[in-house]
Each structure stands twice: as C-alpha cells, then as structure tokens.
Amino acid sequence: MKTRIGVVLIAAALVLYFFLMGQKAVLFIGSGNSIAIVMGIALLVLPLIGVWALVREIQFGVQAERLGTRLDSEGGMPAAETELRPSGRIAKADAEPLIQRYTVLADAAADDWRARYRLGVVQDAAGRRKDARASIRAAIELSQRKD
C-alpha cells in the first residue's frame, strides 16, 4: 500500500511540475529570444520524457504484481530456504548458490515465465535489483507470448 501511495504522490508531483513548467515554457517561447525559445521547447519536452518513464514503471509494477499474485496463487513462489537478515535480504554467503540454482532452472525452462519470475524473486531477495528487474521483465514478456 505504501508503494501505491508513493506512486500516486510522485505522479501528482509530476503533473504539477508539467503544468508549471508548461506555463514557463510558453513565456520563454513567447519572448522571441532564440535561447529562451530553445529553453521553452526543452521545458516542454523534458516533462514528456518524465511522464513516459513514469508510465513505463507503473506498467512494469502492475504486470509484475499480477504475475507474482498468479504465481503465488499457484503455489509456485520460491520458499525462504535460508535465514533472512532483518532487512529481508538473503545473507550474502547463501545468495550465490541460490541464484545459481534458480538460474539453471530458469535456463532449463527457457519458455516458462514462472521459472524466470522465481529467479527474479531470488535475485531481488539477494539485493541484485537490476538483475531481478531484468528477470521479471523477461517473465512478463514470456507470459504475454503464451497468454
């Protein structure tokens, strides 16, 4: 729930920023000064890039949550096989063997989104956020091909 509230607040701040910068952009463009016109155009383009990035992240979050819920309802989420640190992460000594095992399983079932999603969950628990996001993105793509 905290994540959703944070996303709504960030989206609201982005909309407010877009509105305020849009006003400034119109003033810059209307000034007639060539440098101000370029700055005005940049003030119009940069918020659009921000909106695009926010929409992509929200789509990723919704799709990942949907797959996670589906996998959990099927009983396919990986069980905590090791002791977790207070942060909820896997201890570094235990992380590498787990990641290697789930990588082998995911590679063996290359067309199975469930195996790729489980790898992402384990990578995330080990603190490898970038790898986890890549694995979950791959799981989303695989699930869309099959559905």
Steps between C-alpha positions, in 0.01 A plus 500: 500500500788736578636448150169592339471814709856593402423445132189718524696777674780488243247502215321799654830684543589425138165635378548815707853538364374449146237770545737753658778438252249520216413850612867597515560341160227712342656813650846405374374417151299824485803712593642487148857441626652199323664359815177545695305325222736200516464493879121517463499205261722304740258580784223347292694190394665400830174456694367284218801272541426489873138406437609226258745359758240510777242322284753228411588445866136482601432249222796291615381509861143403413608217270758369749249510784240321286747222413619476860143464626428237236814303582429522872143377452641201309738432790804565285679774689843399630506414867746665736767231511751694705491731794424857400666809638279751685472696174334198336801432277677169464839484674781553248653159570170328417403720205740382231417126514126580497534736206706245308245227565204714392696621195556140391129426549399811304741420218377141484141623462571789263134538395358487854424842646458345845863385515623841384277678755626276783857589399407868519354456849816328623724763337296775665526329839877483448515873432561476126229745398619556143522128426166439671326764289648351183383150597151622587481698174592179315229315695244765401598468132480120516159509667365737235613267222316204652181677609 
